[in-house]
């Protein structure tokens, strides 16, 4: 799974990479964070995922 989201203030995209499926969510931080929380709750986010600055970015919103 590969998920990208556009962030304000020129921030780089967040990408969660797993397997070969790609989903892109454009420019909506809150819905992305809700989606990310849902994925965590349903345990879709597991090993072999690379999370780039997710915690830092999420805590700043």
PQR file of N, CA, C, O and H, with PARSE charges and radii, in Angstrom:
ATOM      1  N   UNK A   1       0.846  -1.184   0.000 -0.4000 1.5000
ATOM      2  CA  UNK A   1       0.000   0.000   0.000 -0.0000 2.0000
ATOM      3  C   UNK A   1       0.885   1.237   0.000  0.5500 1.7000
ATOM      4  O   UNK A   1       1.862   1.309   0.745 -0.5500 1.4000
ATOM      5  N   UNK A   2       0.546   2.195  -0.824 -0.4000 1.5000
ATOM      6  CA  UNK A   2       1.302   3.441  -0.846 -0.0000 2.0000
ATOM      7  C   UNK A   2       0.317   4.591  -0.769  0.5500 1.7000
ATOM      8  O   UNK A   2      -0.556   4.733  -1.625 -0.5500 1.4000
ATOM      9  H   UNK A   2      -0.248   2.136  -1.429  0.4000 1.0000
ATOM     10  N   UNK A   3       0.462   5.417   0.267 -0.4000 1.5000
ATOM     11  CA  UNK A   3      -0.488   6.495   0.493 -0.0000 2.0000
ATOM     12  C   UNK A   3       0.257   7.819   0.539  0.5500 1.7000
ATOM     13  O   UNK A   3       1.248   7.950   1.257 -0.5500 1.4000
ATOM     14  H   UNK A   3       1.172   5.302   0.962  0.4000 1.0000
ATOM     15  N   UNK A   4      -0.210   8.793  -0.217 -0.4000 1.5000
ATOM     16  CA  UNK A   4       0.403  10.113  -0.190 -0.0000 2.0000
ATOM     17  C   UNK A   4      -0.649  11.165   0.114  0.5500 1.7000
ATOM     18  O   UNK A   4      -1.823  10.983  -0.211 -0.5500 1.4000
ATOM     19  H   UNK A   4      -1.015   8.686  -0.800  0.4000 1.0000
ATOM     20  N   UNK A   5      -0.240  12.260   0.732 -0.4000 1.5000
ATOM     21  CA  UNK A   5      -1.178  13.348   1.004 -0.0000 2.0000
ATOM     22  C   UNK A   5      -0.455  14.675   0.820  0.5500 1.7000
ATOM     23  O   UNK A   5       0.709  14.810   1.196 -0.5500 1.4000
ATOM     24  H   UNK A   5       0.713  12.408   0.996  0.4000 1.0000
ATOM     25  N   UNK A   6      -1.149  15.661   0.239 -0.4000 1.5000
ATOM     26  CA  UNK A   6      -0.580  16.999   0.094 -0.0000 2.0000
ATOM     27  C   UNK A   6      -0.739  17.747   1.410  0.5500 1.7000
ATOM     28  O   UNK A   6      -1.807  17.709   2.022 -0.5500 1.4000
ATOM     29  H   UNK A   6      -2.095  15.552  -0.066  0.4000 1.0000
ATOM     30  N   UNK A   7       0.305  18.418   1.843 -0.4000 1.5000
ATOM     31  CA  UNK A   7       0.251  19.168   3.084 -0.0000 2.0000
ATOM     32  C   UNK A   7       0.433  20.652   2.802  0.5500 1.7000
ATOM     33  O   UNK A   7       1.099  21.017   1.833 -0.5500 1.4000
ATOM     34  H   UNK A   7       1.172  18.449   1.346  0.4000 1.0000
ATOM     35  N   UNK A   8      -0.150  21.518   3.639 -0.4000 1.5000
ATOM     36  CA  UNK A   8       0.019  22.959   3.471 -0.0000 2.0000
ATOM     37  C   UNK A   8       1.436  23.395   3.831  0.5500 1.7000
ATOM     38  O   UNK A   8       2.237  22.604   4.330 -0.5500 1.4000
ATOM     39  H   UNK A   8      -0.690  21.222   4.426  0.4000 1.0000
ATOM     40  N   UNK A   9       1.731  24.671   3.569 -0.4000 1.5000
ATOM     41  CA  UNK A   9       3.011  25.272   3.945 -0.0000 2.0000
ATOM     42  C   UNK A   9       4.195  24.601   3.276  0.5500 1.7000
ATOM     43  O   UNK A   9       5.296  24.585   3.827 -0.5500 1.4000
ATOM     44  H   UNK A   9       1.080  25.314   3.164  0.4000 1.0000
ATOM     45  N   UNK A  10       3.975  24.043   2.082 -0.4000 1.5000
ATOM     46  CA  UNK A  10       5.074  23.471   1.316 -0.0000 2.0000
ATOM     47  C   UNK A  10       5.702  22.238   1.926  0.5500 1.7000
ATOM     48  O   UNK A  10       6.841  21.898   1.607 -0.5500 1.4000
ATOM     49  H   UNK A  10       3.081  24.057   1.634  0.4000 1.0000
ATOM     50  N   UNK A  11       4.972  21.563   2.801 -0.4000 1.5000
ATOM     51  CA  UNK A  11       5.532  20.363   3.411 -0.0000 2.0000
ATOM     52  C   UNK A  11       5.571  19.228   2.399  0.5500 1.7000
ATOM     53  O   UNK A  11       4.768  19.178   1.468 -0.5500 1.4000
ATOM     54  H   UNK A  11       4.047  21.839   3.060  0.4000 1.0000
ATOM     55  N   UNK A  12       6.510  18.326   2.596 -0.4000 1.5000
ATOM     56  CA  UNK A  12       6.635  17.199   1.679 -0.0000 2.0000
ATOM     57  C   UNK A  12       5.506  16.198   1.897  0.5500 1.7000
ATOM     58  O   UNK A  12       4.840  16.215   2.932 -0.5500 1.4000
ATOM     59  H   UNK A  12       7.162  18.366   3.353  0.4000 1.0000
ATOM     60  N   UNK A  13       5.298  15.333   0.921 -0.4000 1.5000
ATOM     61  CA  UNK A  13       4.246  14.334   1.033 -0.0000 2.0000
ATOM     62  C   UNK A  13       4.584  13.312   2.110  0.5500 1.7000
ATOM     63  O   UNK A  13       5.745  12.965   2.324 -0.5500 1.4000
ATOM     64  H   UNK A  13       5.839  15.319   0.080  0.4000 1.0000
ATOM     65  N   UNK A  14       3.541  12.843   2.778 -0.4000 1.5000
ATOM     66  CA  UNK A  14       3.677  11.693   3.677 -0.0000 2.0000
ATOM     67  C   UNK A  14       3.423  10.458   2.839  0.5500 1.7000
ATOM     68  O   UNK A  14       2.451  10.399   2.085 -0.5500 1.4000
ATOM     69  H   UNK A  14       2.597  13.125   2.604  0.4000 1.0000
ATOM     70  N   UNK A  15       4.279   9.491   2.967 -0.4000 1.5000
ATOM     71  CA  UNK A  15       4.061   8.263   2.223 -0.0000 2.0000
ATOM     72  C   UNK A  15       4.179   7.059   3.136  0.5500 1.7000
ATOM     73  O   UNK A  15       5.169   6.892   3.850 -0.5500 1.4000
ATOM     74  H   UNK A  15       5.069   9.539   3.579  0.4000 1.0000
ATOM     75  N   UNK A  16       3.170   6.239   3.101 -0.4000 1.5000
ATOM     76  CA  UNK A  16       3.229   4.948   3.775 -0.0000 2.0000
ATOM     77  C   UNK A  16       3.303   3.910   2.669  0.5500 1.7000
ATOM     78  O   UNK A  16       2.431   3.847   1.803 -0.5500 1.4000
ATOM     79  H   UNK A  16       2.366   6.375   2.522  0.4000 1.0000
ATOM     80  N   UNK A  17       4.341   3.104   2.706 -0.4000 1.5000
ATOM     81  CA  UNK A  17       4.582   2.200   1.594 -0.0000 2.0000
ATOM     82  C   UNK A  17       4.436   0.753   2.052  0.5500 1.7000
ATOM     83  O   UNK A  17       5.119   0.323   2.981 -0.5500 1.4000
ATOM     84  H   UNK A  17       5.050   3.155   3.410  0.4000 1.0000
ATOM     85  N   UNK A  18       3.568   0.018   1.418 -0.4000 1.5000
ATOM     86  CA  UNK A  18       3.450  -1.411   1.685 -0.0000 2.0000
ATOM     87  C   UNK A  18       2.941  -2.115   0.436  0.5500 1.7000
ATOM     88  O   UNK A  18       1.948  -1.700  -0.161 -0.5500 1.4000
ATOM     89  H   UNK A  18       3.013   0.367   0.663  0.4000 1.0000
ATOM     90  N   UNK A  19       3.630  -3.188   0.045 -0.4000 1.5000
ATOM     91  CA  UNK A  19       3.261  -3.976  -1.120 -0.0000 2.0000
ATOM     92  C   UNK A  19       3.285  -3.122  -2.379  0.5500 1.7000
ATOM     93  O   UNK A  19       4.163  -2.275  -2.537 -0.5500 1.4000
ATOM     94  H   UNK A  19       4.437  -3.525   0.529  0.4000 1.0000
ATOM     95  N   UNK A  20       2.321  -3.340  -3.280 -0.4000 1.5000
ATOM     96  CA  UNK A  20       2.386  -2.642  -4.563 -0.0000 2.0000
ATOM     97  C   UNK A  20       1.096  -1.908  -4.914  0.5500 1.7000
ATOM     98  O   UNK A  20       0.919  -1.465  -6.049 -0.5500 1.4000
ATOM     99  H   UNK A  20       1.607  -4.029  -3.151  0.4000 1.0000
ATOM    100  N   UNK A  21       0.199  -1.779  -3.942 -0.4000 1.5000
ATOM    101  CA  UNK A  21      -1.040  -1.050  -4.186 -0.0000 2.0000
ATOM    102  C   UNK A  21      -0.816   0.415  -3.862  0.5500 1.7000
ATOM    103  O   UNK A  21      -0.188   0.742  -2.855 -0.5500 1.4000
ATOM    104  H   UNK A  21       0.343  -2.139  -3.020  0.4000 1.0000
ATOM    105  N   UNK A  22      -1.330   1.305  -4.714 -0.4000 1.5000
ATOM    106  CA  UNK A  22      -1.106   2.735  -4.501 -0.0000 2.0000
ATOM    107  C   UNK A  22      -2.428   3.479  -4.378  0.5500 1.7000
ATOM    108  O   UNK A  22      -3.316   3.344  -5.220 -0.5500 1.4000
ATOM    109  H   UNK A  22      -1.840   1.040  -5.532  0.4000 1.0000
ATOM    110  N   UNK A  23      -2.541   4.266  -3.312 -0.4000 1.5000
ATOM    111  CA  UNK A  23      -3.710   5.115  -3.116 -0.0000 2.0000
ATOM    112  C   UNK A  23      -3.209   6.521  -2.815  0.5500 1.7000
ATOM    113  O   UNK A  23      -2.323   6.698  -1.979 -0.5500 1.4000
ATOM    114  H   UNK A  23      -1.820   4.375  -2.628  0.4000 1.0000
ATOM    115  N   UNK A  24      -3.768   7.522  -3.490 -0.4000 1.5000
ATOM    116  CA  UNK A  24      -3.339   8.894  -3.252 -0.0000 2.0000
ATOM    117  C   UNK A  24      -4.531   9.722  -2.788  0.5500 1.7000
ATOM    118  O   UNK A  24      -5.574   9.749  -3.441 -0.5500 1.4000
ATOM    119  H   UNK A  24      -4.488   7.378  -4.169  0.4000 1.0000
ATOM    120  N   UNK A  25      -4.365  10.394  -1.657 -0.4000 1.5000
ATOM    121  CA  UNK A  25      -5.395  11.284  -1.134 -0.0000 2.0000
ATOM    122  C   UNK A  25      -4.874  12.710  -1.231  0.5500 1.7000
ATOM    123  O   UNK A  25      -3.828  13.023  -0.663 -0.5500 1.4000
ATOM    124  H   UNK A  25      -3.518  10.373  -1.126  0.4000 1.0000
ATOM    125  N   UNK A  26      -5.588  13.583  -1.944 -0.4000 1.5000
ATOM    126  CA  UNK A  26      -5.072  14.921  -2.235 -0.0000 2.0000
ATOM    127  C   UNK A  26      -5.462  15.952  -1.186  0.5500 1.7000
ATOM    128  O   UNK A  26      -6.644  16.160  -0.913 -0.5500 1.4000
ATOM    129  H   UNK A  26      -6.438  13.329  -2.406  0.4000 1.0000
ATOM    130  N   UNK A  27      -4.465  16.589  -0.606 -0.4000 1.5000
ATOM    131  CA  UNK A  27      -4.598  17.886   0.054 -0.0000 2.0000
ATOM    132  C   UNK A  27      -5.666  17.967   1.141  0.5500 1.7000
ATOM    133  O   UNK A  27      -6.295  19.013   1.297 -0.5500 1.4000
ATOM    134  H   UNK A  27      -3.505  16.420  -0.827  0.4000 1.0000
ATOM    135  N   UNK A  28      -5.882  16.914   1.880 -0.4000 1.5000
ATOM    136  CA  UNK A  28      -6.819  16.988   2.993 -0.0000 2.0000
ATOM    137  C   UNK A  28      -6.211  16.294   4.196  0.5500 1.7000
ATOM    138  O   UNK A  28      -6.319  15.077   4.352 -0.5500 1.4000
ATOM    139  H   UNK A  28      -5.371  16.064   1.754  0.4000 1.0000
ATOM    140  N   UNK A  29      -5.562  17.093   5.053 -0.4000 1.5000
ATOM    141  CA  UNK A  29      -4.780  16.545   6.153 -0.0000 2.0000
ATOM    142  C   UNK A  29      -5.661  15.835   7.169  0.5500 1.7000
ATOM    143  O   UNK A  29      -5.344  14.732   7.614 -0.5500 1.4000
ATOM    144  H   UNK A  29      -5.474  18.081   4.926  0.4000 1.0000
ATOM    145  N   UNK A  30      -6.773  16.475   7.535 -0.4000 1.5000
ATOM    146  CA  UNK A  30      -7.613  15.907   8.587 -0.0000 2.0000
ATOM    147  C   UNK A  30      -8.185  14.566   8.182  0.5500 1.7000
ATOM    148  O   UNK A  30      -8.145  13.617   8.965 -0.5500 1.4000
ATOM    149  H   UNK A  30      -7.030  17.371   7.173  0.4000 1.0000
ATOM    150  N   UNK A  31      -8.721  14.469   6.967 -0.4000 1.5000
ATOM    151  CA  UNK A  31      -9.287  13.196   6.527 -0.0000 2.0000
ATOM    152  C   UNK A  31      -8.203  12.136   6.411  0.5500 1.7000
ATOM    153  O   UNK A  31      -8.446  10.957   6.665 -0.5500 1.4000
ATOM    154  H   UNK A  31      -8.753  15.240   6.331  0.4000 1.0000
ATOM    155  N   UNK A  32      -6.984  12.570   6.020 -0.4000 1.5000
ATOM    156  CA  UNK A  32      -5.869  11.626   5.954 -0.0000 2.0000
ATOM    157  C   UNK A  32      -5.530  11.091   7.335  0.5500 1.7000
ATOM    158  O   UNK A  32      -5.316   9.891   7.509 -0.5500 1.4000
ATOM    159  H   UNK A  32      -6.786  13.529   5.814  0.4000 1.0000
ATOM    160  N   UNK A  33      -5.483  11.985   8.318 -0.4000 1.5000
ATOM    161  CA  UNK A  33      -5.159  11.552   9.674 -0.0000 2.0000
ATOM    162  C   UNK A  33      -6.247  10.641  10.231  0.5500 1.7000
ATOM    163  O   UNK A  33      -5.950   9.678  10.937 -0.5500 1.4000
ATOM    164  H   UNK A  33      -5.657  12.960   8.177  0.4000 1.0000
ATOM    165  N   UNK A  34      -7.515  10.944   9.915 -0.4000 1.5000
ATOM    166  CA  UNK A  34      -8.604  10.054  10.322 -0.0000 2.0000
ATOM    167  C   UNK A  34      -8.463   8.698   9.647  0.5500 1.7000
ATOM    168  O   UNK A  34      -8.659   7.658  10.276 -0.5500 1.4000
ATOM    169  H   UNK A  34      -7.757  11.727   9.342  0.4000 1.0000
ATOM    170  N   UNK A  35      -8.118   8.716   8.352 -0.4000 1.5000
ATOM    171  CA  UNK A  35      -7.918   7.475   7.615 -0.0000 2.0000
ATOM    172  C   UNK A  35      -6.768   6.673   8.214  0.5500 1.7000
ATOM    173  O   UNK A  35      -6.848   5.451   8.338 -0.5500 1.4000
ATOM    174  H   UNK A  35      -7.959   9.560   7.841  0.4000 1.0000
ATOM    175  N   UNK A  36      -5.688   7.380   8.586 -0.4000 1.5000
ATOM    176  CA  UNK A  36      -4.535   6.729   9.195 -0.0000 2.0000
ATOM    177  C   UNK A  36      -4.915   6.107  10.537  0.5500 1.7000
ATOM    178  O   UNK A  36      -4.507   4.986  10.842 -0.5500 1.4000
ATOM    179  H   UNK A  36      -5.623   8.373   8.485  0.4000 1.0000
ATOM    180  N   UNK A  37      -5.698   6.834  11.339 -0.4000 1.5000
ATOM    181  CA  UNK A  37      -6.173   6.296  12.615 -0.0000 2.0000
ATOM    182  C   UNK A  37      -7.031   5.058  12.399  0.5500 1.7000
ATOM    183  O   UNK A  37      -6.895   4.068  13.117 -0.5500 1.4000
ATOM    184  H   UNK A  37      -6.030   7.745  11.091  0.4000 1.0000
ATOM    185  N   UNK A  38      -7.924   5.118  11.398 -0.4000 1.5000
ATOM    186  CA  UNK A  38      -8.772   3.964  11.091 -0.0000 2.0000
ATOM    187  C   UNK A  38      -7.925   2.760  10.703  0.5500 1.7000
ATOM    188  O   UNK A  38      -8.209   1.632  11.106 -0.5500 1.4000
ATOM    189  H   UNK A  38      -8.035   5.923  10.815  0.4000 1.0000
ATOM    190  N   UNK A  39      -6.879   3.011   9.913 -0.4000 1.5000
ATOM    191  CA  UNK A  39      -5.997   1.928   9.509 -0.0000 2.0000
ATOM    192  C   UNK A  39      -5.293   1.325  10.718  0.5500 1.7000
ATOM    193  O   UNK A  39      -5.130   0.107  10.803 -0.5500 1.4000
ATOM    194  H   UNK A  39      -6.649   3.927   9.585  0.4000 1.0000
ATOM    195  N   UNK A  40      -4.874   2.181  11.656 -0.4000 1.5000
ATOM    196  CA  UNK A  40      -4.232   1.681  12.870 -0.0000 2.0000
ATOM    197  C   UNK A  40      -5.214   0.851  13.695  0.5500 1.7000
ATOM    198  O   UNK A  40      -4.860  -0.202  14.226 -0.5500 1.4000
ATOM    199  H   UNK A  40      -5.006   3.169  11.587  0.4000 1.0000
ATOM    200  N   UNK A  41      -6.450   1.338  13.794 -0.4000 1.5000
ATOM    201  CA  UNK A  41      -7.453   0.641  14.594 -0.0000 2.0000
ATOM    202  C   UNK A  41      -7.805  -0.708  13.982  0.5500 1.7000
ATOM    203  O   UNK A  41      -8.077  -1.666  14.705 -0.5500 1.4000
ATOM    204  H   UNK A  41      -6.737   2.193  13.362  0.4000 1.0000
ATOM    205  N   UNK A  42      -7.801  -0.789  12.658 -0.4000 1.5000
ATOM    206  CA  UNK A  42      -8.132  -2.049  12.000 -0.0000 2.0000
ATOM    207  C   UNK A  42      -6.887  -2.884  11.735  0.5500 1.7000
ATOM    208  O   UNK A  42      -6.956  -3.927  11.085 -0.5500 1.4000
ATOM    209  H   UNK A  42      -7.579  -0.011  12.071  0.4000 1.0000
ATOM    210  N   UNK A  43      -5.741  -2.416  12.247 -0.4000 1.5000
ATOM    211  CA  UNK A  43      -4.476  -3.152  12.156 -0.0000 2.0000
ATOM    212  C   UNK A  43      -4.049  -3.429  10.719  0.5500 1.7000
ATOM    213  O   UNK A  43      -3.416  -4.445  10.433 -0.5500 1.4000
ATOM    214  H   UNK A  43      -5.685  -1.569  12.775  0.4000 1.0000
ATOM    215  N   UNK A  44      -4.407  -2.503   9.807 -0.4000 1.5000
ATOM    216  CA  UNK A  44      -3.924  -2.623   8.433 -0.0000 2.0000
ATOM    217  C   UNK A  44      -2.483  -2.130   8.332  0.5500 1.7000
ATOM    218  O   UNK A  44      -1.740  -2.530   7.437 -0.5500 1.4000
ATOM    219  H   UNK A  44      -4.922  -1.678  10.039  0.4000 1.0000
ATOM    220  N   UNK A  45      -2.099  -1.255   9.264 -0.4000 1.5000
ATOM    221  CA  UNK A  45      -0.737  -0.744   9.261 -0.0000 2.0000
ATOM    222  C   UNK A  45       0.110  -1.642  10.145  0.5500 1.7000
ATOM    223  O   UNK A  45      -0.044  -1.643  11.366 -0.5500 1.4000
ATOM    224  H   UNK A  45      -2.703  -0.930   9.991  0.4000 1.0000
ATOM    225  N   UNK A  46       0.993  -2.397   9.538 -0.4000 1.5000
ATOM    226  CA  UNK A  46       1.828  -3.317  10.307 -0.0000 2.0000
ATOM    227  C   UNK A  46       3.266  -3.251   9.818  0.5500 1.7000
ATOM    228  O   UNK A  46       3.701  -2.238   9.270 -0.5500 1.4000
ATOM    229  H   UNK A  46       1.118  -2.396   8.546  0.4000 1.0000
ATOM    230  N   UNK A  47       4.008  -4.354  10.025 -0.4000 1.5000
ATOM    231  CA  UNK A  47       5.422  -4.415   9.708 -0.0000 2.0000
ATOM    232  C   UNK A  47       5.684  -4.154   8.228  0.5500 1.7000
ATOM    233  O   UNK A  47       4.786  -4.276   7.395 -0.5500 1.4000
ATOM    234  H   UNK A  47       3.655  -5.176  10.470  0.4000 1.0000
ATOM    235  N   UNK A  48       6.910  -3.798   7.921 -0.4000 1.5000
ATOM    236  CA  UNK A  48       7.397  -3.476   6.578 -0.0000 2.0000
ATOM    237  C   UNK A  48       6.796  -2.206   6.001  0.5500 1.7000
ATOM    238  O   UNK A  48       6.813  -2.015   4.785 -0.5500 1.4000
ATOM    239  H   UNK A  48       7.639  -3.699   8.598  0.4000 1.0000
ATOM    240  N   UNK A  49       6.262  -1.327   6.858 -0.4000 1.5000
ATOM    241  CA  UNK A  49       5.796  -0.017   6.408 -0.0000 2.0000
ATOM    242  C   UNK A  49       6.838   1.032   6.807  0.5500 1.7000
ATOM    243  O   UNK A  49       7.354   1.016   7.924 -0.5500 1.4000
ATOM    244  H   UNK A  49       6.248  -1.482   7.846  0.4000 1.0000
ATOM    245  N   UNK A  50       7.133   1.932   5.886 -0.4000 1.5000
ATOM    246  CA  UNK A  50       8.021   3.049   6.184 -0.0000 2.0000
ATOM    247  C   UNK A  50       7.169   4.276   6.457  0.5500 1.7000
ATOM    248  O   UNK A  50       6.370   4.681   5.613 -0.5500 1.4000
ATOM    249  H   UNK A  50       6.713   1.945   4.979  0.4000 1.0000
ATOM    250  N   UNK A  51       7.334   4.867   7.625 -0.4000 1.5000
ATOM    251  CA  UNK A  51       6.583   6.064   7.972 -0.0000 2.0000
ATOM    252  C   UNK A  51       7.563   7.231   8.074  0.5500 1.7000
ATOM    253  O   UNK A  51       8.470   7.219   8.907 -0.5500 1.4000
ATOM    254  H   UNK A  51       7.983   4.539   8.311  0.4000 1.0000
ATOM    255  N   UNK A  52       7.373   8.236   7.221 -0.4000 1.5000
ATOM    256  CA  UNK A  52       8.296   9.365   7.183 -0.0000 2.0000
ATOM    257  C   UNK A  52       7.718  10.549   7.950  0.5500 1.7000
ATOM    258  O   UNK A  52       6.793  11.210   7.478 -0.5500 1.4000
ATOM    259  H   UNK A  52       6.637   8.246   6.545  0.4000 1.0000
ATOM    260  N   UNK A  53       8.265  10.815   9.131 -0.4000 1.5000
ATOM    261  CA  UNK A  53       7.915  11.987   9.928 -0.0000 2.0000
ATOM    262  C   UNK A  53       6.436  12.038  10.291  0.5500 1.7000
ATOM    263  O   UNK A  53       5.894  13.115  10.536 -0.5500 1.4000
ATOM    264  H   UNK A  53       9.017  10.279   9.514  0.4000 1.0000
ATOM    265  N   UNK A  54       5.785  10.886  10.326 -0.4000 1.5000
ATOM    266  CA  UNK A  54       4.348  10.854  10.590 -0.0000 2.0000
ATOM    267  C   UNK A  54       4.026  11.378  11.979  0.5500 1.7000
ATOM    268  O   UNK A  54       3.139  12.217  12.137 -0.5500 1.4000
ATOM    269  H   UNK A  54       6.226  10.011  10.126  0.4000 1.0000
ATOM    270  N   UNK A  55       4.736  10.893  12.981 -0.4000 1.5000
ATOM    271  CA  UNK A  55       4.452  11.298  14.347 -0.0000 2.0000
ATOM    272  C   UNK A  55       4.652  12.794  14.526  0.5500 1.7000
ATOM    273  O   UNK A  55       3.812  13.468  15.122 -0.5500 1.4000
ATOM    274  H   UNK A  55       5.456  10.211  12.852  0.4000 1.0000
ATOM    275  N   UNK A  56       5.764  13.319  14.011 -0.4000 1.5000
ATOM    276  CA  UNK A  56       6.072  14.740  14.135 -0.0000 2.0000
ATOM    277  C   UNK A  56       4.999  15.596  13.478  0.5500 1.7000
ATOM    278  O   UNK A  56       4.530  16.572  14.063 -0.5500 1.4000
ATOM    279  H   UNK A  56       6.446  12.772  13.527  0.4000 1.0000
ATOM    280  N   UNK A  57       4.611  15.226  12.254 -0.4000 1.5000
ATOM    281  CA  UNK A  57       3.610  16.000  11.521 -0.0000 2.0000
ATOM    282  C   UNK A  57       2.245  15.903  12.191  0.5500 1.7000
ATOM    283  O   UNK A  57       1.549  16.909  12.330 -0.5500 1.4000
ATOM    284  H   UNK A  57       4.993  14.433  11.779  0.4000 1.0000
ATOM    285  N   UNK A  58       1.860  14.705  12.606 -0.4000 1.5000
ATOM    286  CA  UNK A  58       0.551  14.508  13.223 -0.0000 2.0000
ATOM    287  C   UNK A  58       0.426  15.303  14.525  0.5500 1.7000
ATOM    288  O   UNK A  58      -0.638  15.847  14.820 -0.5500 1.4000
ATOM    289  H   UNK A  58       2.426  13.888  12.493  0.4000 1.0000
ATOM    290  N   UNK A  59       1.506  15.369  15.301 -0.4000 1.5000
ATOM    291  CA  UNK A  59       1.467  16.086  16.569 -0.0000 2.0000
ATOM    292  C   UNK A  59       1.390  17.595  16.377  0.5500 1.7000
ATOM    293  O   UNK A  59       0.975  18.311  17.288 -0.5500 1.4000
ATOM    294  H   UNK A  59       2.370  14.927  15.062  0.4000 1.0000
ATOM    295  N   UNK A  60       1.787  18.091  15.200 -0.4000 1.5000
ATOM    296  CA  UNK A  60       1.759  19.527  14.956 -0.0000 2.0000
ATOM    297  C   UNK A  60       0.427  20.028  14.425  0.5500 1.7000
ATOM    298  O   UNK A  60       0.268  21.227  14.195 -0.5500 1.4000
ATOM    299  H   UNK A  60       2.125  17.509  14.460  0.4000 1.0000
ATOM    300  N   UNK A  61      -0.538  19.130  14.223 -0.4000 1.5000
ATOM    301  CA  UNK A  61      -1.851  19.564  13.742 -0.0000 2.0000
ATOM    302  C   UNK A  61      -2.860  19.550  14.869  0.5500 1.7000
ATOM    303  O   UNK A  61      -4.026  19.885  14.659 -0.5500 1.4000
ATOM    304  H   UNK A  61      -0.409  18.156  14.410  0.4000 1.0000
TER
END
